[in-house]
Amino acid sequence: MLILDAGAFVAAERGNREVLARVKRERRLGLAPLTNGAVVAQVWRGGHGTQVPVAQLVASTDIAPVDGRLGKRAGMLLARTSTADAIDASLVCLARDGDDILTSDPSDLLDLVRTAGVHVEVIPV
């Protein structure tokens, strides 16, 4: 599974070919990339003009809700890492062994990933 943080959407908005190619490969396998609603809130500004690539990526991405269950899991992960970025923690809580996370902040996610105990590849974009 390909998981997208806000940096992946920003990279797509800027025409980053690597991000677009990874998403295209995922779609060819019959899979949709995954993110959550909090990440969408970070990047969504209406989907017009320069945001058209963001709108297209959002439309082709599964968006998990940040509900009470995910919020509690993310909060516990933050407590264990003594960090404060709830959106990053909620994204890591979606990850399963073997997933890839596209991010513009790999160092922020690596500690969360290690503490969560999931074996994922954190890929800088």
Secondary structure, DSSP 8 states (H G I E B T S, - for coil): -EEE-HHHHHHHHTT-HHHHHHHHHHHHTT---EEEHHHHHHH-S-S-GGGHHHHHHHHTSEEE---HHHHHHHHHHHHHHT---HHHHHHHTT--TT-EEEES-HHHHHHHHHHHT---EEEE-
